[in-house]
Amino acid sequence: MSSAETAPPVDITESAAEQAVDLLEGEGMDTDEAGLRLFVQQGGCAGLSYGMRFDNAPEDDDTIVEGHGLRVFVDPASLKYIGGATLDFEGGLQGKGFSVENPNAESECGCGESFRT
């Protein structure tokens, strides 16, 4: 097995997982089934933007990534744009919340919420 086959399609940092699990539990969602949906949509100043929402369960064709107690659901269309990305969370006064570090992005807008591949 090569390292490409063993690497997760999306890496989840411990801080992102802790924050998302806390939010899921605060919504009364079952963290064994529910998870964070990470997706890509048209829009933003650079052409594509990231989206996130909580879902009670994955769709049949989703890729499911688990890390630090968090399940992340990614649909096939979004996976081709964000495969190999890292989901992170930065808190504090200058923190910007959840962020996606995407190696597939050729350019990003100044806010880091939209990108072009």
Secondary structure per residue as TSV (DSSP state, phi and psi in degrees):
chain	resnum	aa	ss	phi	psi
A	1	M	-	360.0	129.1
A	2	S	-	-83.6	166.2
A	3	S	H	-65.3	-28.0
A	4	A	H	-66.4	-32.4
A	5	E	H	-76.6	-26.3
A	6	T	H	-95.0	-15.8
A	7	A	S	-72.4	137.2
A	8	P	-	-69.3	150.1
A	9	P	S	-65.2	-26.5
A	10	V	E	-140.0	129.5
A	11	D	E	-91.6	139.8
A	12	I	E	-117.9	121.1
A	13	T	-	-75.8	159.5
A	14	E	H	-62.5	-39.7
A	15	S	H	-66.6	-37.8
A	16	A	H	-65.5	-43.6
A	17	A	H	-63.5	-46.3
A	18	E	H	-59.5	-45.5
A	19	Q	H	-65.2	-45.2
A	20	A	H	-66.7	-40.9
A	21	V	H	-63.6	-41.4
A	22	D	H	-59.6	-42.8
A	23	L	H	-67.4	-42.6
A	24	L	H	-58.7	-47.6
A	25	E	H	-64.2	-36.9
A	26	G	H	-63.8	-27.0
A	27	E	T	-86.3	-1.6
A	28	G	T	76.6	21.3
A	29	M	-	-89.2	146.8
A	30	D	-	-78.0	109.5
A	31	T	T	-71.4	-8.8
A	32	D	T	-77.0	-28.9
A	33	E	T	-110.1	-42.8
A	34	A	-	-76.3	165.8
A	35	G	E	-167.2	-175.9
A	36	L	E	-97.5	123.6
A	37	R	E	-89.7	124.3
A	38	L	E	-110.9	124.1
A	39	F	E	-143.3	167.7
A	40	V	E	-117.8	138.6
A	41	Q	E	-137.5	159.0
A	42	Q	E	-68.0	139.7
A	43	G	-	136.4	175.8
A	44	G	S	86.9	163.7
A	45	C	T	-71.6	-16.4
A	46	A	T	-103.4	-1.5
A	47	G	S	116.9	-45.0
A	48	L	E	-126.5	149.7
A	49	S	E	-135.8	157.7
A	50	Y	E	-86.8	147.6
A	51	G	E	-134.5	151.4
A	52	M	E	-144.3	141.4
A	53	R	E	-157.8	162.2
A	54	F	E	-89.0	138.5
A	55	D	E	-125.5	146.4
A	56	N	S	-70.5	-26.5
A	57	A	S	-160.5	158.2
A	58	P	-	-74.1	158.9
A	59	E	-	-80.6	162.9
A	60	D	T	-58.3	-35.5
A	61	D	T	-99.1	8.8
A	62	D	-	-70.5	148.3
A	63	T	E	-88.6	132.1
A	64	I	E	-111.6	123.1
A	65	V	E	-114.4	132.9
A	66	E	E	-119.2	134.8
A	67	G	E	-158.1	128.4
A	68	H	T	56.4	34.9
A	69	G	T	86.9	3.6
A	70	L	E	-112.5	137.0
A	71	R	E	-100.6	131.3
A	72	V	E	-117.6	129.5
A	73	F	E	-105.9	130.5
A	74	V	E	-131.6	125.8
A	75	D	-	-76.1	158.2
A	76	P	H	-58.6	-39.0
A	77	A	H	-65.3	-39.3
A	78	S	H	-73.0	-33.7
A	79	L	H	-59.9	-33.6
A	80	K	H	-67.4	-21.1
A	81	Y	H	-94.0	-26.5
A	82	I	H	-120.2	8.3
A	83	G	T	-58.3	129.9
A	84	G	T	89.9	0.2
A	85	A	E	-78.2	165.1
A	86	T	E	-119.0	127.7
A	87	L	E	-92.9	124.2
A	88	D	E	-131.5	168.0
A	89	F	E	-139.4	129.7
A	90	E	E	-120.6	122.5
A	91	G	-	-105.2	-167.1
A	92	G	S	90.9	-176.4
A	93	L	S	-62.7	-39.9
A	94	Q	S	-98.4	0.6
A	95	G	-	-66.0	151.2
A	96	K	-	-114.4	11.0
A	97	G	E	84.6	-144.9
A	98	F	E	-73.4	142.0
A	99	S	E	-141.9	157.0
A	100	V	E	-119.7	120.7
A	101	E	E	-96.6	108.8
A	102	N	-	-112.9	112.5
A	103	P	T	-70.7	-12.6
A	104	N	T	-85.9	-11.9
A	105	A	-	-77.8	123.6
A	106	E	S	-79.9	-32.7
A	107	S	E	-152.3	154.2
A	108	E	E	-129.9	156.3
A	109	C	-	-75.4	171.8
A	110	G	T	-61.4	-31.4
A	111	C	T	-83.5	-12.7
A	112	G	S	77.8	8.6
A	113	E	S	-96.7	-11.5
A	114	S	E	-132.9	158.8
A	115	F	E	-153.7	170.1
A	116	R	E	-132.3	139.5
A	117	T	-	-105.5	360.0
